[in-house]
């Protein structure tokens, strides 16, 4: 048989190994949690860095596009800003309103435009509503033929005047 000291030493070693196993497993689980957290933070930093790296070229491209438009873009911008007939009509009306509103030495026999309510309806038509006094006389400067002017009267709604531009 084996010596009793050897049996006791082996039993003590086995007992110690069994007793330390939960602590070893706990340390292993803790190191896994720490490693997973570390990888998550590294991924977050990498994603933020990638976002920061793509921002600079996008801003540079936007600035380049605005500051140095090509011929097609420049012409398109001019068309958008100048070929808007509704915007032109509104600008013309605004300048006329400003001219009549100043009118100390203006035409006293004309209604001031601020005495009228001017609106544009959903069909793009100019609507004139007289707030007080009699109906105004509408004058459109230019040279027109009878065929280019269309006047319709609707007794329940009002008068429609359409003028076609000569091209």
Phi and psi in radians as a Rosetta constraint file:
Dihedral C 1 N 2 CA 2 C 2 CIRCULARHARMONIC -1.512 0.35
Dihedral N 2 CA 2 C 2 N 3 CIRCULARHARMONIC 2.720 0.35
Dihedral C 2 N 3 CA 3 C 3 CIRCULARHARMONIC -1.190 0.35
Dihedral N 3 CA 3 C 3 N 4 CIRCULARHARMONIC 2.488 0.35
Dihedral C 3 N 4 CA 4 C 4 CIRCULARHARMONIC -1.108 0.35
Dihedral N 4 CA 4 C 4 N 5 CIRCULARHARMONIC -0.550 0.35
Dihedral C 4 N 5 CA 5 C 5 CIRCULARHARMONIC -1.163 0.35
Dihedral N 5 CA 5 C 5 N 6 CIRCULARHARMONIC -0.635 0.35
Dihedral C 5 N 6 CA 6 C 6 CIRCULARHARMONIC -1.195 0.35
Dihedral N 6 CA 6 C 6 N 7 CIRCULARHARMONIC -0.758 0.35
Dihedral C 6 N 7 CA 7 C 7 CIRCULARHARMONIC -1.088 0.35
Dihedral N 7 CA 7 C 7 N 8 CIRCULARHARMONIC -0.746 0.35
Dihedral C 7 N 8 CA 8 C 8 CIRCULARHARMONIC -1.128 0.35
Dihedral N 8 CA 8 C 8 N 9 CIRCULARHARMONIC -0.706 0.35
Dihedral C 8 N 9 CA 9 C 9 CIRCULARHARMONIC -1.140 0.35
Dihedral N 9 CA 9 C 9 N 10 CIRCULARHARMONIC -0.747 0.35
Dihedral C 9 N 10 CA 10 C 10 CIRCULARHARMONIC -1.157 0.35
Dihedral N 10 CA 10 C 10 N 11 CIRCULARHARMONIC -0.738 0.35
Dihedral C 10 N 11 CA 11 C 11 CIRCULARHARMONIC -1.127 0.35
Dihedral N 11 CA 11 C 11 N 12 CIRCULARHARMONIC -0.710 0.35
Dihedral C 11 N 12 CA 12 C 12 CIRCULARHARMONIC -1.130 0.35
Dihedral N 12 CA 12 C 12 N 13 CIRCULARHARMONIC -0.709 0.35
Dihedral C 12 N 13 CA 13 C 13 CIRCULARHARMONIC -1.108 0.35
Dihedral N 13 CA 13 C 13 N 14 CIRCULARHARMONIC -0.747 0.35
Dihedral C 13 N 14 CA 14 C 14 CIRCULARHARMONIC -1.130 0.35
Dihedral N 14 CA 14 C 14 N 15 CIRCULARHARMONIC -0.743 0.35
Dihedral C 14 N 15 CA 15 C 15 CIRCULARHARMONIC -1.086 0.35
Dihedral N 15 CA 15 C 15 N 16 CIRCULARHARMONIC -0.732 0.35
Dihedral C 15 N 16 CA 16 C 16 CIRCULARHARMONIC -1.125 0.35
Dihedral N 16 CA 16 C 16 N 17 CIRCULARHARMONIC -0.737 0.35
Dihedral C 16 N 17 CA 17 C 17 CIRCULARHARMONIC -1.115 0.35
Dihedral N 17 CA 17 C 17 N 18 CIRCULARHARMONIC -0.729 0.35
Dihedral C 17 N 18 CA 18 C 18 CIRCULARHARMONIC -1.182 0.35
Dihedral N 18 CA 18 C 18 N 19 CIRCULARHARMONIC -0.661 0.35
Dihedral C 18 N 19 CA 19 C 19 CIRCULARHARMONIC -1.221 0.35
Dihedral N 19 CA 19 C 19 N 20 CIRCULARHARMONIC -0.570 0.35
Dihedral C 19 N 20 CA 20 C 20 CIRCULARHARMONIC -1.467 0.35
Dihedral N 20 CA 20 C 20 N 21 CIRCULARHARMONIC -0.203 0.35
Dihedral C 20 N 21 CA 21 C 21 CIRCULARHARMONIC -1.052 0.35
Dihedral N 21 CA 21 C 21 N 22 CIRCULARHARMONIC -0.797 0.35
Dihedral C 21 N 22 CA 22 C 22 CIRCULARHARMONIC -1.060 0.35
Dihedral N 22 CA 22 C 22 N 23 CIRCULARHARMONIC -0.669 0.35
Dihedral C 22 N 23 CA 23 C 23 CIRCULARHARMONIC -1.133 0.35
Dihedral N 23 CA 23 C 23 N 24 CIRCULARHARMONIC -0.715 0.35
Dihedral C 23 N 24 CA 24 C 24 CIRCULARHARMONIC -1.132 0.35
Dihedral N 24 CA 24 C 24 N 25 CIRCULARHARMONIC -0.738 0.35
Dihedral C 24 N 25 CA 25 C 25 CIRCULARHARMONIC -1.153 0.35
Dihedral N 25 CA 25 C 25 N 26 CIRCULARHARMONIC -0.662 0.35
Dihedral C 25 N 26 CA 26 C 26 CIRCULARHARMONIC -1.112 0.35
Dihedral N 26 CA 26 C 26 N 27 CIRCULARHARMONIC -0.762 0.35
Dihedral C 26 N 27 CA 27 C 27 CIRCULARHARMONIC -1.100 0.35
Dihedral N 27 CA 27 C 27 N 28 CIRCULARHARMONIC -0.677 0.35
Dihedral C 27 N 28 CA 28 C 28 CIRCULARHARMONIC -1.130 0.35
Dihedral N 28 CA 28 C 28 N 29 CIRCULARHARMONIC -0.753 0.35
Dihedral C 28 N 29 CA 29 C 29 CIRCULARHARMONIC -1.130 0.35
Dihedral N 29 CA 29 C 29 N 30 CIRCULARHARMONIC -0.723 0.35
Dihedral C 29 N 30 CA 30 C 30 CIRCULARHARMONIC -1.093 0.35
Dihedral N 30 CA 30 C 30 N 31 CIRCULARHARMONIC -0.735 0.35
Dihedral C 30 N 31 CA 31 C 31 CIRCULARHARMONIC -1.154 0.35
Dihedral N 31 CA 31 C 31 N 32 CIRCULARHARMONIC -0.571 0.35
Dihedral C 31 N 32 CA 32 C 32 CIRCULARHARMONIC -1.145 0.35
Dihedral N 32 CA 32 C 32 N 33 CIRCULARHARMONIC -0.728 0.35
Dihedral C 32 N 33 CA 33 C 33 CIRCULARHARMONIC -1.108 0.35
Dihedral N 33 CA 33 C 33 N 34 CIRCULARHARMONIC -0.783 0.35
Dihedral C 33 N 34 CA 34 C 34 CIRCULARHARMONIC -1.078 0.35
Dihedral N 34 CA 34 C 34 N 35 CIRCULARHARMONIC -0.755 0.35
Dihedral C 34 N 35 CA 35 C 35 CIRCULARHARMONIC -1.121 0.35
Dihedral N 35 CA 35 C 35 N 36 CIRCULARHARMONIC -0.720 0.35
Dihedral C 35 N 36 CA 36 C 36 CIRCULARHARMONIC -1.138 0.35
Dihedral N 36 CA 36 C 36 N 37 CIRCULARHARMONIC -0.762 0.35
Dihedral C 36 N 37 CA 37 C 37 CIRCULARHARMONIC -1.057 0.35
Dihedral N 37 CA 37 C 37 N 38 CIRCULARHARMONIC -0.729 0.35
Dihedral C 37 N 38 CA 38 C 38 CIRCULARHARMONIC -1.107 0.35
Dihedral N 38 CA 38 C 38 N 39 CIRCULARHARMONIC -0.759 0.35
Dihedral C 38 N 39 CA 39 C 39 CIRCULARHARMONIC -1.133 0.35
Dihedral N 39 CA 39 C 39 N 40 CIRCULARHARMONIC -0.679 0.35
Dihedral C 39 N 40 CA 40 C 40 CIRCULARHARMONIC -1.084 0.35
Dihedral N 40 CA 40 C 40 N 41 CIRCULARHARMONIC -0.741 0.35
Dihedral C 40 N 41 CA 41 C 41 CIRCULARHARMONIC -1.178 0.35
Dihedral N 41 CA 41 C 41 N 42 CIRCULARHARMONIC -0.676 0.35
Dihedral C 41 N 42 CA 42 C 42 CIRCULARHARMONIC -1.101 0.35
Dihedral N 42 CA 42 C 42 N 43 CIRCULARHARMONIC -0.687 0.35
Dihedral C 42 N 43 CA 43 C 43 CIRCULARHARMONIC -1.129 0.35
Dihedral N 43 CA 43 C 43 N 44 CIRCULARHARMONIC -0.718 0.35
Dihedral C 43 N 44 CA 44 C 44 CIRCULARHARMONIC -1.094 0.35
Dihedral N 44 CA 44 C 44 N 45 CIRCULARHARMONIC -0.759 0.35
Dihedral C 44 N 45 CA 45 C 45 CIRCULARHARMONIC -1.137 0.35
Dihedral N 45 CA 45 C 45 N 46 CIRCULARHARMONIC -0.703 0.35
Dihedral C 45 N 46 CA 46 C 46 CIRCULARHARMONIC -1.123 0.35
Dihedral N 46 CA 46 C 46 N 47 CIRCULARHARMONIC -0.718 0.35
Dihedral C 46 N 47 CA 47 C 47 CIRCULARHARMONIC -1.137 0.35
Dihedral N 47 CA 47 C 47 N 48 CIRCULARHARMONIC -0.723 0.35
Dihedral C 47 N 48 CA 48 C 48 CIRCULARHARMONIC -1.123 0.35
Dihedral N 48 CA 48 C 48 N 49 CIRCULARHARMONIC -0.729 0.35
Dihedral C 48 N 49 CA 49 C 49 CIRCULARHARMONIC -1.102 0.35
Dihedral N 49 CA 49 C 49 N 50 CIRCULARHARMONIC -0.701 0.35
Dihedral C 49 N 50 CA 50 C 50 CIRCULARHARMONIC -1.116 0.35
Dihedral N 50 CA 50 C 50 N 51 CIRCULARHARMONIC -0.715 0.35
Dihedral C 50 N 51 CA 51 C 51 CIRCULARHARMONIC -1.100 0.35
Dihedral N 51 CA 51 C 51 N 52 CIRCULARHARMONIC -0.716 0.35
Dihedral C 51 N 52 CA 52 C 52 CIRCULARHARMONIC -1.149 0.35
Dihedral N 52 CA 52 C 52 N 53 CIRCULARHARMONIC -0.625 0.35
Dihedral C 52 N 53 CA 53 C 53 CIRCULARHARMONIC -1.230 0.35
Dihedral N 53 CA 53 C 53 N 54 CIRCULARHARMONIC -0.529 0.35
Dihedral C 53 N 54 CA 54 C 54 CIRCULARHARMONIC -1.447 0.35
Dihedral N 54 CA 54 C 54 N 55 CIRCULARHARMONIC -0.373 0.35
Dihedral C 54 N 55 CA 55 C 55 CIRCULARHARMONIC -1.150 0.35
Dihedral N 55 CA 55 C 55 N 56 CIRCULARHARMONIC -0.755 0.35
Dihedral C 55 N 56 CA 56 C 56 CIRCULARHARMONIC -1.059 0.35
Dihedral N 56 CA 56 C 56 N 57 CIRCULARHARMONIC -0.848 0.35
Dihedral C 56 N 57 CA 57 C 57 CIRCULARHARMONIC -1.125 0.35
Dihedral N 57 CA 57 C 57 N 58 CIRCULARHARMONIC -0.601 0.35
Dihedral C 57 N 58 CA 58 C 58 CIRCULARHARMONIC -1.125 0.35
Dihedral N 58 CA 58 C 58 N 59 CIRCULARHARMONIC -0.777 0.35
Dihedral C 58 N 59 CA 59 C 59 CIRCULARHARMONIC -1.129 0.35
Dihedral N 59 CA 59 C 59 N 60 CIRCULARHARMONIC -0.722 0.35
Dihedral C 59 N 60 CA 60 C 60 CIRCULARHARMONIC -1.084 0.35
Dihedral N 60 CA 60 C 60 N 61 CIRCULARHARMONIC -0.719 0.35
Dihedral C 60 N 61 CA 61 C 61 CIRCULARHARMONIC -1.150 0.35
Dihedral N 61 CA 61 C 61 N 62 CIRCULARHARMONIC -0.715 0.35
Dihedral C 61 N 62 CA 62 C 62 CIRCULARHARMONIC -1.124 0.35
Dihedral N 62 CA 62 C 62 N 63 CIRCULARHARMONIC -0.765 0.35
Dihedral C 62 N 63 CA 63 C 63 CIRCULARHARMONIC -1.115 0.35
Dihedral N 63 CA 63 C 63 N 64 CIRCULARHARMONIC -0.721 0.35
Dihedral C 63 N 64 CA 64 C 64 CIRCULARHARMONIC -1.106 0.35
Dihedral N 64 CA 64 C 64 N 65 CIRCULARHARMONIC -0.716 0.35
Dihedral C 64 N 65 CA 65 C 65 CIRCULARHARMONIC -1.123 0.35
Dihedral N 65 CA 65 C 65 N 66 CIRCULARHARMONIC -0.719 0.35
Dihedral C 65 N 66 CA 66 C 66 CIRCULARHARMONIC -1.287 0.35
Dihedral N 66 CA 66 C 66 N 67 CIRCULARHARMONIC -0.736 0.35
Dihedral C 66 N 67 CA 67 C 67 CIRCULARHARMONIC -1.429 0.35
Dihedral N 67 CA 67 C 67 N 68 CIRCULARHARMONIC -0.412 0.35
Dihedral C 67 N 68 CA 68 C 68 CIRCULARHARMONIC -2.377 0.35
Dihedral N 68 CA 68 C 68 N 69 CIRCULARHARMONIC 1.248 0.35
Dihedral C 68 N 69 CA 69 C 69 CIRCULARHARMONIC -1.286 0.35
Dihedral N 69 CA 69 C 69 N 70 CIRCULARHARMONIC 2.567 0.35
Dihedral C 69 N 70 CA 70 C 70 CIRCULARHARMONIC -1.305 0.35
Dihedral N 70 CA 70 C 70 N 71 CIRCULARHARMONIC 3.057 0.35
Dihedral C 70 N 71 CA 71 C 71 CIRCULARHARMONIC -1.072 0.35
Dihedral N 71 CA 71 C 71 N 72 CIRCULARHARMONIC -0.679 0.35
Dihedral C 71 N 72 CA 72 C 72 CIRCULARHARMONIC -1.168 0.35
Dihedral N 72 CA 72 C 72 N 73 CIRCULARHARMONIC -0.765 0.35
Dihedral C 72 N 73 CA 73 C 73 CIRCULARHARMONIC -1.148 0.35
Dihedral N 73 CA 73 C 73 N 74 CIRCULARHARMONIC -0.704 0.35
Dihedral C 73 N 74 CA 74 C 74 CIRCULARHARMONIC -1.122 0.35
Dihedral N 74 CA 74 C 74 N 75 CIRCULARHARMONIC -0.754 0.35
Dihedral C 74 N 75 CA 75 C 75 CIRCULARHARMONIC -1.148 0.35
Dihedral N 75 CA 75 C 75 N 76 CIRCULARHARMONIC -0.681 0.35
Dihedral C 75 N 76 CA 76 C 76 CIRCULARHARMONIC -1.095 0.35
Dihedral N 76 CA 76 C 76 N 77 CIRCULARHARMONIC -0.716 0.35
Dihedral C 76 N 77 CA 77 C 77 CIRCULARHARMONIC -1.126 0.35
Dihedral N 77 CA 77 C 77 N 78 CIRCULARHARMONIC -0.695 0.35
Dihedral C 77 N 78 CA 78 C 78 CIRCULARHARMONIC -1.119 0.35
Dihedral N 78 CA 78 C 78 N 79 CIRCULARHARMONIC -0.751 0.35
Dihedral C 78 N 79 CA 79 C 79 CIRCULARHARMONIC -1.084 0.35
Dihedral N 79 CA 79 C 79 N 80 CIRCULARHARMONIC -0.758 0.35
Dihedral C 79 N 80 CA 80 C 80 CIRCULARHARMONIC -1.103 0.35
Dihedral N 80 CA 80 C 80 N 81 CIRCULARHARMONIC -0.705 0.35
Dihedral C 80 N 81 CA 81 C 81 CIRCULARHARMONIC -1.414 0.35
Dihedral N 81 CA 81 C 81 N 82 CIRCULARHARMONIC -0.401 0.35
Dihedral C 81 N 82 CA 82 C 82 CIRCULARHARMONIC -1.996 0.35
Dihedral N 82 CA 82 C 82 N 83 CIRCULARHARMONIC -0.332 0.35
Dihedral C 82 N 83 CA 83 C 83 CIRCULARHARMONIC -1.702 0.35
Dihedral N 83 CA 83 C 83 N 84 CIRCULARHARMONIC 0.441 0.35
Dihedral C 83 N 84 CA 84 C 84 CIRCULARHARMONIC -1.742 0.35
Dihedral N 84 CA 84 C 84 N 85 CIRCULARHARMONIC 1.757 0.35
Dihedral C 84 N 85 CA 85 C 85 CIRCULARHARMONIC -1.139 0.35
Dihedral N 85 CA 85 C 85 N 86 CIRCULARHARMONIC -0.641 0.35
Dihedral C 85 N 86 CA 86 C 86 CIRCULARHARMONIC -1.118 0.35
Dihedral N 86 CA 86 C 86 N 87 CIRCULARHARMONIC -0.744 0.35
Dihedral C 86 N 87 CA 87 C 87 CIRCULARHARMONIC -1.128 0.35
Dihedral N 87 CA 87 C 87 N 88 CIRCULARHARMONIC -0.690 0.35
Dihedral C 87 N 88 CA 88 C 88 CIRCULARHARMONIC -1.080 0.35
Dihedral N 88 CA 88 C 88 N 89 CIRCULARHARMONIC -0.752 0.35
Dihedral C 88 N 89 CA 89 C 89 CIRCULARHARMONIC -1.116 0.35
Dihedral N 89 CA 89 C 89 N 90 CIRCULARHARMONIC -0.742 0.35
Dihedral C 89 N 90 CA 90 C 90 CIRCULARHARMONIC -1.125 0.35
Dihedral N 90 CA 90 C 90 N 91 CIRCULARHARMONIC -0.726 0.35
Dihedral C 90 N 91 CA 91 C 91 CIRCULARHARMONIC -1.103 0.35
Dihedral N 91 CA 91 C 91 N 92 CIRCULARHARMONIC -0.729 0.35
Dihedral C 91 N 92 CA 92 C 92 CIRCULARHARMONIC -1.094 0.35
Dihedral N 92 CA 92 C 92 N 93 CIRCULARHARMONIC -0.791 0.35
Dihedral C 92 N 93 CA 93 C 93 CIRCULARHARMONIC -1.077 0.35
Dihedral N 93 CA 93 C 93 N 94 CIRCULARHARMONIC -0.701 0.35
Dihedral C 93 N 94 CA 94 C 94 CIRCULARHARMONIC -1.097 0.35
Dihedral N 94 CA 94 C 94 N 95 CIRCULARHARMONIC -0.752 0.35
Dihedral C 94 N 95 CA 95 C 95 CIRCULARHARMONIC -1.160 0.35
Dihedral N 95 CA 95 C 95 N 96 CIRCULARHARMONIC -0.638 0.35
Dihedral C 95 N 96 CA 96 C 96 CIRCULARHARMONIC -1.164 0.35
Dihedral N 96 CA 96 C 96 N 97 CIRCULARHARMONIC -0.743 0.35
Dihedral C 96 N 97 CA 97 C 97 CIRCULARHARMONIC -1.058 0.35
Dihedral N 97 CA 97 C 97 N 98 CIRCULARHARMONIC -0.760 0.35
Dihedral C 97 N 98 CA 98 C 98 CIRCULARHARMONIC -1.116 0.35
Dihedral N 98 CA 98 C 98 N 99 CIRCULARHARMONIC -0.674 0.35
Dihedral C 98 N 99 CA 99 C 99 CIRCULARHARMONIC -1.130 0.35
Dihedral N 99 CA 99 C 99 N 100 CIRCULARHARMONIC -0.764 0.35
Dihedral C 99 N 100 CA 100 C 100 CIRCULARHARMONIC -1.317 0.35
Dihedral N 100 CA 100 C 100 N 101 CIRCULARHARMONIC -0.514 0.35
Dihedral C 100 N 101 CA 101 C 101 CIRCULARHARMONIC -1.185 0.35
Dihedral N 101 CA 101 C 101 N 102 CIRCULARHARMONIC -0.568 0.35
Dihedral C 101 N 102 CA 102 C 102 CIRCULARHARMONIC -1.254 0.35
Dihedral N 102 CA 102 C 102 N 103 CIRCULARHARMONIC -0.547 0.35
Dihedral C 102 N 103 CA 103 C 103 CIRCULARHARMONIC -0.556 0.35
Dihedral N 103 CA 103 C 103 N 104 CIRCULARHARMONIC 0.900 0.35
Dihedral C 103 N 104 CA 104 C 104 CIRCULARHARMONIC -1.091 0.35
Dihedral N 104 CA 104 C 104 N 105 CIRCULARHARMONIC -0.802 0.35
Dihedral C 104 N 105 CA 105 C 105 CIRCULARHARMONIC -1.722 0.35
Dihedral N 105 CA 105 C 105 N 106 CIRCULARHARMONIC 0.298 0.35
Dihedral C 105 N 106 CA 106 C 106 CIRCULARHARMONIC -1.331 0.35
Dihedral N 106 CA 106 C 106 N 107 CIRCULARHARMONIC -2.973 0.35
Dihedral C 106 N 107 CA 107 C 107 CIRCULARHARMONIC -1.364 0.35
Dihedral N 107 CA 107 C 107 N 108 CIRCULARHARMONIC 1.926 0.35
Dihedral C 107 N 108 CA 108 C 108 CIRCULARHARMONIC -1.376 0.35
Dihedral N 108 CA 108 C 108 N 109 CIRCULARHARMONIC -0.346 0.35
Dihedral C 108 N 109 CA 109 C 109 CIRCULARHARMONIC -1.460 0.35
Dihedral N 109 CA 109 C 109 N 110 CIRCULARHARMONIC -0.119 0.35
Dihedral C 109 N 110 CA 110 C 110 CIRCULARHARMONIC -1.642 0.35
Dihedral N 110 CA 110 C 110 N 111 CIRCULARHARMONIC 2.639 0.35
Dihedral C 110 N 111 CA 111 C 111 CIRCULARHARMONIC -1.182 0.35
Dihedral N 111 CA 111 C 111 N 112 CIRCULARHARMONIC 2.494 0.35
Dihedral C 111 N 112 CA 112 C 112 CIRCULARHARMONIC -1.308 0.35
Dihedral N 112 CA 112 C 112 N 113 CIRCULARHARMONIC 2.480 0.35
Dihedral C 112 N 113 CA 113 C 113 CIRCULARHARMONIC -1.141 0.35
Dihedral N 113 CA 113 C 113 N 114 CIRCULARHARMONIC -0.407 0.35
Dihedral C 113 N 114 CA 114 C 114 CIRCULARHARMONIC -1.281 0.35
Dihedral N 114 CA 114 C 114 N 115 CIRCULARHARMONIC -0.197 0.35
Dihedral C 114 N 115 CA 115 C 115 CIRCULARHARMONIC -1.398 0.35
Dihedral N 115 CA 115 C 115 N 116 CIRCULARHARMONIC -0.133 0.35
Dihedral C 115 N 116 CA 116 C 116 CIRCULARHARMONIC -1.916 0.35
Dihedral N 116 CA 116 C 116 N 117 CIRCULARHARMONIC 2.702 0.35
Dihedral C 116 N 117 CA 117 C 117 CIRCULARHARMONIC -1.831 0.35
Dihedral N 117 CA 117 C 117 N 118 CIRCULARHARMONIC 1.977 0.35
Dihedral C 117 N 118 CA 118 C 118 CIRCULARHARMONIC -1.840 0.35
Dihedral N 118 CA 118 C 118 N 119 CIRCULARHARMONIC 2.230 0.35
Dihedral C 118 N 119 CA 119 C 119 CIRCULARHARMONIC -2.432 0.35
Dihedral N 119 CA 119 C 119 N 120 CIRCULARHARMONIC 2.848 0.35
Dihedral C 119 N 120 CA 120 C 120 CIRCULARHARMONIC -1.989 0.35
Dihedral N 120 CA 120 C 120 N 121 CIRCULARHARMONIC 2.145 0.35
Dihedral C 120 N 121 CA 121 C 121 CIRCULARHARMONIC -1.434 0.35
Dihedral N 121 CA 121 C 121 N 122 CIRCULARHARMONIC -3.123 0.35
Dihedral C 121 N 122 CA 122 C 122 CIRCULARHARMONIC -1.158 0.35
Dihedral N 122 CA 122 C 122 N 123 CIRCULARHARMONIC -0.263 0.35
Dihedral C 122 N 123 CA 123 C 123 CIRCULARHARMONIC -1.663 0.35
Dihedral N 123 CA 123 C 123 N 124 CIRCULARHARMONIC 0.092 0.35
Dihedral C 123 N 124 CA 124 C 124 CIRCULARHARMONIC 1.417 0.35
Dihedral N 124 CA 124 C 124 N 125 CIRCULARHARMONIC 0.306 0.35
Dihedral C 124 N 125 CA 125 C 125 CIRCULARHARMONIC -1.657 0.35
Dihedral N 125 CA 125 C 125 N 126 CIRCULARHARMONIC 2.507 0.35
Dihedral C 125 N 126 CA 126 C 126 CIRCULARHARMONIC -1.350 0.35
Dihedral N 126 CA 126 C 126 N 127 CIRCULARHARMONIC 2.203 0.35
Dihedral C 126 N 127 CA 127 C 127 CIRCULARHARMONIC -2.004 0.35
Dihedral N 127 CA 127 C 127 N 128 CIRCULARHARMONIC 2.225 0.35
Dihedral C 127 N 128 CA 128 C 128 CIRCULARHARMONIC -1.973 0.35
Dihedral N 128 CA 128 C 128 N 129 CIRCULARHARMONIC 2.114 0.35
Dihedral C 128 N 129 CA 129 C 129 CIRCULARHARMONIC -2.047 0.35
Dihedral N 129 CA 129 C 129 N 130 CIRCULARHARMONIC 2.200 0.35
Dihedral C 129 N 130 CA 130 C 130 CIRCULARHARMONIC -1.505 0.35
Dihedral N 130 CA 130 C 130 N 131 CIRCULARHARMONIC 2.159 0.35
Dihedral C 130 N 131 CA 131 C 131 CIRCULARHARMONIC -1.414 0.35
Dihedral N 131 CA 131 C 131 N 132 CIRCULARHARMONIC -0.584 0.35
Dihedral C 131 N 132 CA 132 C 132 CIRCULARHARMONIC -2.661 0.35
Dihedral N 132 CA 132 C 132 N 133 CIRCULARHARMONIC 2.709 0.35
Dihedral C 132 N 133 CA 133 C 133 CIRCULARHARMONIC 1.485 0.35
Dihedral N 133 CA 133 C 133 N 134 CIRCULARHARMONIC -2.872 0.35
Dihedral C 133 N 134 CA 134 C 134 CIRCULARHARMONIC -1.578 0.35
Dihedral N 134 CA 134 C 134 N 135 CIRCULARHARMONIC 2.942 0.35
Dihedral C 134 N 135 CA 135 C 135 CIRCULARHARMONIC -1.168 0.35
Dihedral N 135 CA 135 C 135 N 136 CIRCULARHARMONIC 2.487 0.35
Dihedral C 135 N 136 CA 136 C 136 CIRCULARHARMONIC -1.401 0.35
Dihedral N 136 CA 136 C 136 N 137 CIRCULARHARMONIC 2.764 0.35
Dihedral C 136 N 137 CA 137 C 137 CIRCULARHARMONIC -1.574 0.35
Dihedral N 137 CA 137 C 137 N 138 CIRCULARHARMONIC 2.285 0.35
Dihedral C 137 N 138 CA 138 C 138 CIRCULARHARMONIC -1.744 0.35
Dihedral N 138 CA 138 C 138 N 139 CIRCULARHARMONIC 2.187 0.35
Dihedral C 138 N 139 CA 139 C 139 CIRCULARHARMONIC -2.120 0.35
Dihedral N 139 CA 139 C 139 N 140 CIRCULARHARMONIC 2.216 0.35
Dihedral C 139 N 140 CA 140 C 140 CIRCULARHARMONIC -2.044 0.35
Dihedral N 140 CA 140 C 140 N 141 CIRCULARHARMONIC 1.976 0.35
Dihedral C 140 N 141 CA 141 C 141 CIRCULARHARMONIC -1.223 0.35
Dihedral N 141 CA 141 C 141 N 142 CIRCULARHARMONIC 2.626 0.35
Dihedral C 141 N 142 CA 142 C 142 CIRCULARHARMONIC 2.356 0.35
Dihedral N 142 CA 142 C 142 N 143 CIRCULARHARMONIC -3.131 0.35
Dihedral C 142 N 143 CA 143 C 143 CIRCULARHARMONIC -1.957 0.35
Dihedral N 143 CA 143 C 143 N 144 CIRCULARHARMONIC 2.083 0.35
Dihedral C 143 N 144 CA 144 C 144 CIRCULARHARMONIC -2.282 0.35
Dihedral N 144 CA 144 C 144 N 145 CIRCULARHARMONIC 2.674 0.35
Dihedral C 144 N 145 CA 145 C 145 CIRCULARHARMONIC -1.770 0.35
Dihedral N 145 CA 145 C 145 N 146 CIRCULARHARMONIC 2.891 0.35
Dihedral C 145 N 146 CA 146 C 146 CIRCULARHARMONIC -1.041 0.35
Dihedral N 146 CA 146 C 146 N 147 CIRCULARHARMONIC -0.598 0.35
Dihedral C 146 N 147 CA 147 C 147 CIRCULARHARMONIC -1.215 0.35
Dihedral N 147 CA 147 C 147 N 148 CIRCULARHARMONIC -0.415 0.35
Dihedral C 147 N 148 CA 148 C 148 CIRCULARHARMONIC -1.536 0.35
Dihedral N 148 CA 148 C 148 N 149 CIRCULARHARMONIC -0.099 0.35
Dihedral C 148 N 149 CA 149 C 149 CIRCULARHARMONIC -2.026 0.35
Dihedral N 149 CA 149 C 149 N 150 CIRCULARHARMONIC 2.224 0.35
Dihedral C 149 N 150 CA 150 C 150 CIRCULARHARMONIC -2.137 0.35
Dihedral N 150 CA 150 C 150 N 151 CIRCULARHARMONIC 2.112 0.35
Dihedral C 150 N 151 CA 151 C 151 CIRCULARHARMONIC -2.085 0.35
Dihedral N 151 CA 151 C 151 N 152 CIRCULARHARMONIC 2.196 0.35
Dihedral C 151 N 152 CA 152 C 152 CIRCULARHARMONIC -2.194 0.35
Dihedral N 152 CA 152 C 152 N 153 CIRCULARHARMONIC 2.437 0.35
Dihedral C 152 N 153 CA 153 C 153 CIRCULARHARMONIC -2.004 0.35
Dihedral N 153 CA 153 C 153 N 154 CIRCULARHARMONIC 2.191 0.35
Dihedral C 153 N 154 CA 154 C 154 CIRCULARHARMONIC -1.991 0.35
Dihedral N 154 CA 154 C 154 N 155 CIRCULARHARMONIC 1.911 0.35
Dihedral C 154 N 155 CA 155 C 155 CIRCULARHARMONIC -1.078 0.35
Dihedral N 155 CA 155 C 155 N 156 CIRCULARHARMONIC -0.393 0.35
Dihedral C 155 N 156 CA 156 C 156 CIRCULARHARMONIC -1.619 0.35
Dihedral N 156 CA 156 C 156 N 157 CIRCULARHARMONIC -0.356 0.35
Dihedral C 156 N 157 CA 157 C 157 CIRCULARHARMONIC -2.068 0.35
Dihedral N 157 CA 157 C 157 N 158 CIRCULARHARMONIC -0.561 0.35
Dihedral C 157 N 158 CA 158 C 158 CIRCULARHARMONIC 2.457 0.35
Dihedral N 158 CA 158 C 158 N 159 CIRCULARHARMONIC -2.829 0.35
Dihedral C 158 N 159 CA 159 C 159 CIRCULARHARMONIC -1.952 0.35
Dihedral N 159 CA 159 C 159 N 160 CIRCULARHARMONIC 2.454 0.35
Dihedral C 159 N 160 CA 160 C 160 CIRCULARHARMONIC -1.972 0.35
Dihedral N 160 CA 160 C 160 N 161 CIRCULARHARMONIC 2.268 0.35
Dihedral C 160 N 161 CA 161 C 161 CIRCULARHARMONIC -2.166 0.35
Dihedral N 161 CA 161 C 161 N 162 CIRCULARHARMONIC 2.128 0.35
Dihedral C 161 N 162 CA 162 C 162 CIRCULARHARMONIC -2.135 0.35
Dihedral N 162 CA 162 C 162 N 163 CIRCULARHARMONIC 2.238 0.35
Dihedral C 162 N 163 CA 163 C 163 CIRCULARHARMONIC -2.106 0.35
Dihedral N 163 CA 163 C 163 N 164 CIRCULARHARMONIC 2.165 0.35
Dihedral C 163 N 164 CA 164 C 164 CIRCULARHARMONIC -1.640 0.35
Dihedral N 164 CA 164 C 164 N 165 CIRCULARHARMONIC 2.400 0.35
Dihedral C 164 N 165 CA 165 C 165 CIRCULARHARMONIC -1.331 0.35
Dihedral N 165 CA 165 C 165 N 166 CIRCULARHARMONIC 2.391 0.35
Dihedral C 165 N 166 CA 166 C 166 CIRCULARHARMONIC -1.392 0.35
Dihedral N 166 CA 166 C 166 N 167 CIRCULARHARMONIC 2.271 0.35
